[in-house]
Amino acid sequence: MTQPPVATKLPKKEFAQRRQQLMAMMEPNSIAIVPAAQVKVRNRDCDHAYRQDSDFIYLSGFEEPEAVLVLAPGREHGEYVLFCRERDRDMEIWNGYRSGPEGAVKDFSADDAFPIGDLNEILPGLIEGRERVYYAMGNQPEFDRQVMDWVNTIRSKVRTGANPPGEFIDLDHLLHDMRLFKSKAEIKLMQTAADMSVAGHIRAMQVCQPGMMEYQLEAEFHHEFTRCGSRSPAYTTIVGGGANGCILHYIENNAQLNAGDLVLIDAGAEYQYYAADITRTFPVNGRFTEPQRALYDLVLKAQLAAIRMVKPGQHWNDPHEATVKVITKGLVALGLLTGKIDELIASEAYRQFYMHRAGHWLGMDVHDVGDYKVGGEWRVLEEGMVLTIEPGIYVAPDDNTVDEKWRGIGIRIEDDVLVTAKGRKVLTAGVPKQADDIEVLMAAAQKQRKKQRKK
C-alpha cells in the first residue's frame, strides 16, 4: 500500500439496518440500553486515547464518550434515542468538537436526542411500562447499578400504577451474533486494515537486522501502518526475539535482536474500528538455521492444512483439529515427541509445544464476539464470518526433554480468513510466509542497504 486510503466510514443506512434488525429480534414490549465506553485515566490527569465501545459504535456510528443509546420498538416519538453531551464552546476549545443532541439527530439519524445530564430524569420513563430490558450486565459495574436504580425506582411506585420490567435479557446474545456476520462494507474495511498490516509486516522484514532492539522493529511496523492511514494498532504489538518468541503474550519488546535467532511479530492495524491480526516469524539475519527451518515448515504445513478447512459447512473446530494432527505427526518425525500419533493426540501431549487453539473470531475486536458453540456443538462456518488461523510451536529454552538444538525456538504463523460462499479468502495473503520467500525478501533488502552505504 503506497498511498493512504481515502478515509471511509460505513453509510448511515447500514447502522439503521442494524438497529432495525436488532429490534426485530427483541421480544415484544421491550427496550435495549447500550452505554458508550468510559474514558480511562492513564495516570493522574492524563487519559488513554478514547476508543468507543464496539457494540455502541456498531449500532450508532457515534464516537463520543458520555453517551447512552436506547432502542424502544414502537415508541410513538421515535424508536432510536440517543443521550449525549451538549454543545459547550469552552470545552470544545480544549477537547474538540461535540455533536450535541441536535447533531445526534442530524448526523447520526437518532429519532430523538437528549442531553446526557437529563438521563436520570428521562430514561426511567422510557423503561416504565416495558416488560423486558435488553442490557449487557457486567461490562460497566457503575452503569449496572444505575440501571438497577432506575428499575428499583419504578418498582417502588407500583402502588401508584407504575409498571416495572419483569425481566432482564442479555443483549450480547442477539447483538454479538449479528456482529459475527460481516457485510460487504465491513469486509472492505477489514481488507483495508489487513492491507495496512501487510505493509507493516513487510517493512519489518525488510529493515530487520542483528543489533536492533525489539522496540525499534515495533516502531517500524507502527510507522508503516500509521503512514497508510491507521490511527492505532488493533492490540498491543508483540515483538519477541529468540526465546521471547516462546512467550505467547510477550509485550515488553525491550530486548536486543541477535543473529541466529528468530523474531516473532504479532501485530495488526485497526481501521475505522475494524481489526487485522497477523503473525509472522522470521530470522533476524535473514537466514533460517536447519532446526528453525524444520519447525517453521511444520507450522506452515499445519496452517495451510487448517486454512483449507475454512469453508461453509465445516465446523469451527475443524481447522484446529487439522493443525493438531499435522503438528503432532511432525513433532514425532522430528523426535520431539515419541509414541503413537492417535494416543499422543488423545492425551494432548502436543500441548507441551502447542498450547493454544488455532484461531478466534475477528472483527471490531481482535478477539471478536460470537459463540463458538451452538447447542453444545461446534458452530458451523458460514459465509461472512472472519477468523484467524494461527498455529504455533514453542520450545521453552529450559525444556530438557528435547535436544538442545530445538530449545528457545518460538514460531507462530497467523492470517485472517474470510468465509466466502464457496470457500475462503485470505485477507492477509500479501505477507510472505514460505521460508524461501522470506529469505529472498530479506536478502534483497540487505543488498539495498549495502548499496546505500557505499554511496
C-alpha positions as CSV (number, residue, x, y, z in Angstrom):
1,M,0.0,0.0,0.0
2,T,1.8,3.1,-1.2
3,Q,-1.0,5.7,-0.7
4,P,-3.2,6.1,2.3
5,P,-6.8,5.2,1.6
6,V,-9.5,7.9,1.5
7,A,-11.0,7.8,5.0
8,T,-14.2,5.9,4.6
9,K,-17.0,5.2,7.1
10,L,-19.9,2.9,6.9
11,P,-23.0,4.5,5.4
12,K,-25.8,5.7,7.7
13,K,-28.2,3.2,6.2
14,E,-26.0,0.3,7.5
15,F,-26.3,1.5,11.1
16,A,-30.1,1.9,10.6
17,Q,-30.4,-1.6,9.2
18,R,-28.5,-3.0,12.2
19,R,-30.8,-1.2,14.6
20,Q,-33.9,-2.4,12.7
21,Q,-32.6,-6.0,12.7
22,L,-31.9,-6.0,16.4
23,M,-35.3,-4.5,17.3
24,A,-37.0,-7.1,15.0
25,M,-35.4,-9.9,17.1
26,M,-36.3,-8.4,20.5
27,E,-39.3,-9.7,22.4
28,P,-42.5,-7.6,22.3
29,N,-42.7,-4.6,24.6
30,S,-39.0,-4.5,25.4
31,I,-36.2,-1.9,25.5
32,A,-32.5,-2.1,24.8
33,I,-29.9,0.1,26.6
34,V,-26.3,0.4,25.4
35,P,-23.8,2.8,27.2
36,A,-20.8,4.3,25.5
37,A,-17.3,3.3,26.6
38,Q,-16.0,5.2,29.6
39,V,-12.9,7.5,29.5
40,K,-10.0,5.6,31.1
41,V,-7.4,7.5,33.1
42,R,-3.9,6.7,32.1
43,N,-2.2,8.4,35.0
44,R,-3.0,11.5,37.1
45,D,-4.8,13.9,34.8
46,C,-3.9,12.2,31.5
47,D,-6.4,9.9,29.8
48,H,-5.9,7.0,27.5
49,A,-6.8,7.7,23.9
50,Y,-10.5,7.2,23.7
51,R,-11.9,4.3,21.8
52,Q,-15.7,3.8,21.6
53,D,-17.3,0.6,22.8
54,S,-17.6,-1.8,19.8
55,D,-21.3,-2.6,20.5
56,F,-22.2,1.1,20.8
57,I,-20.4,2.1,17.6
58,Y,-21.8,-0.9,15.8
59,L,-25.3,0.4,16.3
60,S,-24.8,4.2,16.2
61,G,-21.5,5.2,14.5
62,F,-21.3,7.8,17.3
63,E,-17.7,8.1,18.6
64,E,-18.1,10.5,21.6
65,P,-17.9,9.4,25.3
66,E,-20.6,10.1,27.9
67,A,-23.5,8.8,25.7
68,V,-26.2,6.2,26.0
69,L,-28.1,4.5,23.2
70,V,-31.7,3.4,23.7
71,L,-33.8,1.3,21.3
72,A,-37.5,1.3,22.2
73,P,-39.5,-0.5,19.5
74,G,-42.9,1.0,18.9
75,R,-42.2,4.3,20.8
76,E,-44.5,6.9,19.4
77,H,-41.9,9.7,19.2
78,G,-39.2,7.5,17.7
79,E,-37.6,4.2,18.4
80,Y,-33.9,5.3,18.4
81,V,-33.0,7.6,21.3
82,L,-29.5,8.9,21.9
83,F,-28.3,10.7,25.1
84,C,-25.1,12.7,24.6
85,R,-23.1,15.7,25.8
86,E,-24.4,19.2,25.0
87,R,-22.5,21.6,22.8
88,D,-20.1,23.6,25.0
89,R,-17.9,26.1,23.4
90,D,-15.3,26.3,26.2
91,M,-15.0,22.5,26.4
92,E,-14.8,22.2,22.7
93,I,-11.9,24.6,22.6
94,W,-10.0,22.4,25.0
95,N,-11.1,18.9,23.9
96,G,-12.7,19.0,20.5
97,Y,-16.0,19.3,18.7
98,R,-19.2,17.8,20.2
99,S,-22.2,16.8,18.2
100,G,-24.8,17.7,20.8
101,P,-28.4,16.4,20.7
102,E,-29.0,18.4,17.5
103,G,-26.1,16.7,15.8
104,A,-27.1,13.3,17.1
105,V,-30.4,13.7,15.2
106,K,-28.9,15.4,12.1
107,D,-25.7,13.5,11.6
108,F,-26.4,10.1,13.3
109,S,-30.1,9.6,12.5
110,A,-31.4,9.5,16.1
111,D,-35.1,9.8,16.2
112,D,-34.8,11.7,19.4
113,A,-31.8,13.0,21.4
114,F,-31.4,14.5,24.9
115,P,-28.5,15.9,27.0
116,I,-26.7,13.2,29.0
117,G,-27.4,15.3,32.1
118,D,-31.1,14.5,31.6
119,L,-30.6,10.7,31.6
120,N,-31.8,10.1,35.2
121,E,-35.0,12.2,34.5
122,I,-35.9,10.7,31.1
123,L,-34.7,7.1,30.9
124,P,-36.8,5.7,33.7
125,G,-39.8,7.0,31.8
126,L,-38.7,5.1,28.7
127,I,-38.2,1.9,30.8
128,E,-41.5,2.1,32.6
129,G,-44.2,0.0,31.0
130,R,-41.7,-2.2,29.2
131,E,-41.8,-5.8,30.1
132,R,-38.2,-6.6,29.3
133,V,-34.9,-4.8,29.4
134,Y,-32.1,-5.9,27.0
135,Y,-28.8,-5.0,28.6
136,A,-25.3,-6.4,28.8
137,M,-24.8,-6.7,32.6
138,G,-21.3,-6.8,34.0
139,N,-19.4,-4.7,31.4
140,Q,-19.7,-1.5,33.3
141,P,-20.5,-2.1,37.0
142,E,-21.2,1.6,37.7
143,F,-23.7,1.8,34.9
144,D,-25.2,-1.6,36.0
145,R,-26.0,0.0,39.4
146,Q,-27.5,3.0,37.6
147,V,-29.8,0.8,35.6
148,M,-30.9,-1.2,38.6
149,D,-31.6,2.1,40.5
150,W,-33.9,3.2,37.7
151,V,-35.7,-0.2,37.7
152,N,-36.0,-0.1,41.5
153,T,-37.3,3.4,41.5
154,I,-40.1,2.2,39.1
155,R,-40.8,-0.8,41.3
156,S,-41.2,1.5,44.4
157,K,-44.1,3.2,42.6
158,V,-46.1,0.1,41.7
159,R,-48.9,1.1,44.1
160,T,-49.3,4.3,42.2
161,G,-49.8,2.3,38.9
162,A,-46.1,2.2,37.7
163,N,-45.3,-0.9,35.6
164,P,-41.7,-2.0,36.1
165,P,-40.0,-4.5,33.7
166,G,-40.1,-8.1,34.9
167,E,-37.2,-9.5,33.1
168,F,-33.6,-8.6,32.1
169,I,-32.3,-10.3,28.9
170,D,-28.6,-10.4,28.0
171,L,-28.2,-8.1,24.9
172,D,-25.0,-9.8,23.9
173,H,-26.8,-13.0,22.7
174,L,-28.5,-11.1,19.9
175,L,-26.1,-8.4,19.2
176,H,-22.9,-10.5,19.1
177,D,-24.5,-13.0,16.8
178,M,-25.2,-10.1,14.4
179,R,-21.6,-8.9,14.6
180,L,-20.3,-12.3,13.7
181,F,-21.6,-11.9,10.1
182,K,-19.8,-9.2,8.2
183,S,-21.4,-7.1,5.5
184,K,-19.7,-6.2,2.2
185,A,-18.9,-2.8,3.6
186,E,-17.4,-4.3,6.7
187,I,-15.3,-6.7,4.7
188,K,-14.0,-3.8,2.7
189,L,-12.8,-2.0,5.9
190,M,-11.3,-5.2,7.2
191,Q,-9.4,-5.7,3.9
192,T,-8.1,-2.2,4.3
193,A,-6.9,-2.9,7.8
194,A,-5.3,-6.1,6.5
195,D,-3.5,-4.3,3.7
196,M,-2.1,-1.8,6.2
197,S,-0.9,-4.6,8.4
198,V,0.6,-6.4,5.5
199,A,2.6,-3.3,4.6
200,G,3.8,-3.1,8.2
201,H,5.0,-6.7,8.3
202,I,6.8,-6.5,5.0
203,R,8.6,-3.4,6.2
204,A,9.6,-5.1,9.4
205,M,11.2,-8.0,7.4
206,Q,13.0,-5.5,5.2
207,V,14.5,-3.4,7.9
208,C,15.3,-6.1,10.5
209,Q,19.0,-6.7,11.2
210,P,21.1,-8.0,14.1
211,G,21.7,-5.5,16.9
212,M,18.3,-3.8,16.6
213,M,16.1,-3.6,19.6
214,E,12.7,-5.2,19.6
215,Y,11.0,-1.9,20.2
216,Q,12.8,-0.4,17.1
217,L,11.3,-3.1,15.0
218,E,7.9,-2.4,16.6
219,A,8.4,1.3,15.7
220,E,9.0,0.4,12.0
221,F,5.7,-1.6,11.9
222,H,3.7,1.2,13.6
223,H,5.3,3.8,11.3
224,E,4.2,1.9,8.2
225,F,0.6,1.2,9.1
226,T,0.2,4.8,10.5
227,R,1.6,6.1,7.3
228,C,-1.0,4.0,5.5
229,G,-3.9,5.6,7.4
230,S,-4.4,3.6,10.6
231,R,-4.6,5.6,13.8
232,S,-3.8,2.8,16.2
233,P,-2.8,-0.8,16.5
234,A,-5.7,-3.2,16.9
235,Y,-4.0,-4.6,20.0
236,T,-0.6,-4.4,21.9
237,T,2.1,-5.4,19.5
238,I,4.3,-8.4,20.2
239,V,7.9,-8.4,19.0
240,G,9.7,-11.4,20.5
241,G,13.3,-12.2,19.5
242,G,14.8,-15.5,20.4
243,A,13.4,-17.2,23.4
244,N,11.0,-14.3,23.9
245,G,9.0,-15.7,21.0
246,C,8.1,-18.6,23.2
247,I,6.1,-16.3,25.5
248,L,2.6,-16.2,23.9
249,H,1.7,-12.7,25.1
250,Y,5.2,-11.1,25.3
251,I,4.8,-7.3,25.1
252,E,7.9,-5.9,26.8
253,N,9.7,-5.6,23.4
254,N,12.8,-4.3,25.0
255,A,15.5,-6.9,24.2
256,Q,18.2,-6.9,21.5
257,L,17.7,-8.9,18.3
258,N,20.6,-11.3,17.7
259,A,22.0,-13.0,14.6
260,G,21.0,-16.7,14.6
261,D,17.7,-16.0,16.4
262,L,14.1,-15.8,15.1
263,V,11.8,-12.9,15.8
264,L,8.1,-13.4,16.1
265,I,5.9,-10.3,15.4
266,D,2.2,-10.5,16.2
267,A,0.8,-7.1,15.1
268,G,-2.2,-5.7,13.3
269,A,-3.7,-2.3,12.5
270,E,-7.1,-1.0,13.3
271,Y,-9.0,0.9,10.6
272,Q,-12.4,2.5,11.2
273,Y,-12.9,0.2,14.2
274,Y,-12.1,-3.0,12.4
275,A,-9.0,-5.1,13.2
276,A,-6.4,-7.0,11.4
277,D,-4.3,-9.7,13.2
278,I,-1.1,-11.1,11.6
279,T,1.8,-13.1,13.0
280,R,5.0,-13.8,11.1
281,T,8.2,-15.4,12.3
282,F,11.5,-14.8,10.5
283,P,15.2,-15.0,11.1
284,V,16.9,-11.8,12.4
285,N,19.8,-12.1,10.0
286,G,17.6,-13.3,7.1
287,R,18.6,-17.0,7.0
288,F,16.9,-19.9,8.8
289,T,19.0,-22.4,10.6
290,E,18.3,-26.1,9.9
291,P,16.3,-26.6,13.2
292,Q,14.4,-23.3,12.8
293,R,13.5,-24.2,9.2
294,A,12.3,-27.7,10.2
295,L,9.9,-26.3,12.8
296,Y,8.9,-23.4,10.7
297,D,8.0,-25.6,7.8
298,L,5.9,-27.8,10.1
299,V,4.0,-24.8,11.5
300,L,3.3,-23.6,7.9
301,K,2.2,-27.0,6.8
302,A,-0.3,-27.1,9.7
303,Q,-1.5,-23.6,8.9
304,L,-2.1,-24.3,5.3
305,A,-4.0,-27.5,6.2
306,A,-6.2,-25.5,8.6
307,I,-6.9,-22.8,6.0
308,R,-8.1,-25.5,3.6
309,M,-10.7,-26.5,6.2
310,V,-12.2,-23.0,6.2
311,K,-15.4,-23.1,4.1
312,P,-19.2,-23.2,4.6
313,G,-20.4,-26.3,6.3
314,Q,-17.2,-27.1,8.2
315,H,-17.3,-26.8,12.0
316,W,-15.4,-24.2,13.9
317,N,-13.1,-26.8,15.5
318,D,-12.1,-28.5,12.2
319,P,-9.2,-26.1,11.4
320,H,-7.8,-26.6,14.9
321,E,-8.1,-30.4,14.7
322,A,-6.2,-30.2,11.4
323,T,-3.3,-28.3,13.0
324,V,-3.2,-30.8,15.9
325,K,-2.8,-33.7,13.5
326,V,-0.2,-32.1,11.4
327,I,1.9,-30.8,14.3
328,T,1.7,-34.0,16.3
329,K,2.8,-36.1,13.4
330,G,5.6,-33.7,12.6
331,L,6.9,-33.5,16.2
332,V,7.1,-37.3,16.2
333,A,9.0,-37.3,12.9
334,L,11.5,-34.7,14.3
335,G,11.9,-36.6,17.6
336,L,10.4,-34.0,19.9
337,L,7.5,-36.4,20.8
338,T,7.5,-40.2,20.9
339,G,4.6,-42.6,20.7
340,K,1.6,-43.4,18.5
341,I,0.0,-40.4,16.8
342,D,-3.6,-41.1,17.9
343,E,-2.6,-41.7,21.5
344,L,-0.5,-38.5,21.6
345,I,-3.4,-36.5,20.3
346,A,-5.9,-38.1,22.7
347,S,-3.6,-37.3,25.7
348,E,-2.9,-33.9,24.3
349,A,0.9,-34.5,24.5
350,Y,1.3,-31.9,21.8
351,R,0.4,-29.1,24.3
352,Q,3.9,-29.2,25.6
353,F,4.8,-27.3,22.4
354,Y,1.4,-26.1,21.0
355,M,-0.7,-24.9,23.9
356,H,-3.2,-22.6,22.3
357,R,-6.1,-23.0,19.9
358,A,-5.7,-22.4,16.1
359,G,-7.7,-19.2,16.0
360,H,-10.5,-16.9,17.0
361,W,-13.2,-14.7,15.5
362,L,-12.0,-11.4,14.1
363,G,-13.9,-8.1,13.5
364,M,-14.3,-4.9,15.5
365,D,-12.5,-6.6,18.4
366,V,-9.3,-8.5,17.7
367,H,-10.8,-11.4,19.7
368,D,-14.2,-10.7,18.3
369,V,-17.6,-11.7,19.7
370,G,-19.8,-14.6,18.7
371,D,-20.4,-18.0,20.1
372,Y,-18.0,-20.9,19.2
373,K,-20.6,-23.5,20.1
374,V,-24.3,-23.6,19.5
375,G,-26.5,-26.1,21.4
376,G,-23.3,-27.7,22.8
377,E,-21.9,-28.4,19.3
378,W,-19.1,-26.6,17.5
379,R,-20.6,-23.8,15.3
380,V,-20.9,-24.4,11.6
381,L,-18.9,-21.9,9.5
382,E,-21.0,-19.6,7.3
383,E,-20.4,-17.0,4.6
384,G,-19.4,-13.6,6.1
385,M,-17.6,-14.9,9.2
386,V,-13.9,-13.9,9.6
387,L,-11.5,-15.9,11.7
388,T,-7.8,-16.2,12.3
389,I,-5.7,-19.3,11.6
390,E,-2.6,-19.2,13.8
391,P,-0.9,-22.5,14.8
392,G,2.4,-22.3,16.5
393,I,5.3,-24.4,18.1
394,Y,7.1,-23.1,21.1
395,V,10.0,-25.0,22.7
396,A,10.9,-23.5,26.1
397,P,14.6,-22.5,26.5
398,D,14.8,-24.7,29.6
399,D,13.0,-27.7,28.2
400,N,15.4,-30.6,29.0
401,T,13.2,-33.2,27.4
402,V,14.3,-32.3,23.9
403,D,17.6,-31.9,22.1
404,E,19.3,-28.6,22.8
405,K,19.1,-27.5,19.2
406,W,15.3,-27.1,19.5
407,R,15.3,-25.1,22.7
408,G,14.3,-21.4,22.7
409,I,12.6,-21.6,19.3
410,G,9.1,-20.0,19.1
411,I,7.2,-19.9,15.9
412,R,3.6,-18.7,15.0
413,I,2.1,-18.0,11.6
414,E,-1.2,-16.2,11.5
415,D,-3.5,-15.0,8.8
416,D,-7.1,-13.5,8.7
417,V,-9.5,-15.7,6.7
418,L,-13.0,-14.7,5.4
419,V,-15.5,-17.5,4.8
420,T,-16.9,-17.0,1.3
421,A,-19.9,-18.6,-0.4
422,K,-17.7,-21.3,-2.0
423,G,-14.7,-21.4,0.3
424,R,-12.4,-18.8,1.8
425,K,-10.4,-15.7,1.1
426,V,-7.1,-15.0,3.0
427,L,-7.3,-11.3,3.6
428,T,-3.6,-11.1,4.7
429,A,-2.0,-13.2,1.9
430,G,0.3,-10.4,0.9
431,V,2.8,-11.1,3.7
432,P,5.4,-13.7,2.6
433,K,5.3,-16.9,4.7
434,Q,7.1,-19.5,2.6
435,A,10.6,-19.7,4.2
436,D,12.3,-19.3,0.8
437,D,10.2,-16.2,0.0
438,I,11.1,-14.6,3.4
439,E,14.8,-15.2,2.8
440,V,14.6,-13.7,-0.7
441,L,12.8,-10.6,0.6
442,M,15.2,-10.0,3.4
443,A,18.3,-10.7,1.2
444,A,17.1,-8.1,-1.3
445,A,16.7,-5.5,1.5
446,Q,20.1,-6.3,2.9
447,K,21.6,-5.8,-0.6
448,Q,19.9,-2.5,-1.0
449,R,21.3,-1.3,2.4
450,K,24.8,-2.3,1.3
451,K,24.4,-0.2,-1.9
452,Q,23.2,2.8,0.1
453,R,26.2,2.5,2.5
454,K,28.6,2.6,-0.4
455,K,27.2,5.8,-1.8
